[in-house]
Amino acid sequence: MVGGALSVGLSFVYARKFVKPLMLNPMALATYQTGTALVMLLLITDIGGIAPVFGDTKAMLGLILGLGILGTGVAYIIYYFLVNQMGAIAASGVTYIPPVVALIIGAVFVGEDIRGLDIFAMGLVLTGVWRVQVARQNAL
């Protein structure tokens, strides 16, 4: 978990320092990144067990559209756009919002319960993101 958090944190700084000066389109960057990852994964992953996923239309569409295009593709396009526009620190604040969105989607579409602790945690997350943005605006 610490390694993953470190990797994500470093990615914002790396993108701002080394990728932004290249002036590449966020769509192209997202395509390069996910395309390279796809090739690497195809080389090392046993895809023999994927047949049941492609045998179920809902699972296949969810995998391709939900996780692939919306969950990864659009997310990376937005990621590079935010790093380019806001800077590494402010853009990294948006990484805290997906758990809040997932909690709301789970409650609305799946019927999962939202408890008081969940609401408290959402408030903390949103307050933290808001504070980072306010501090950034005040620094300008």
Summary of the structure (lengths in Angstrom):
residues: 140
radius of gyration: 17.9
end to end distance: 33.3
largest distance: 53.7
contacts: 330
relative contact order: 0.10
helix: 89%
strand: 0%
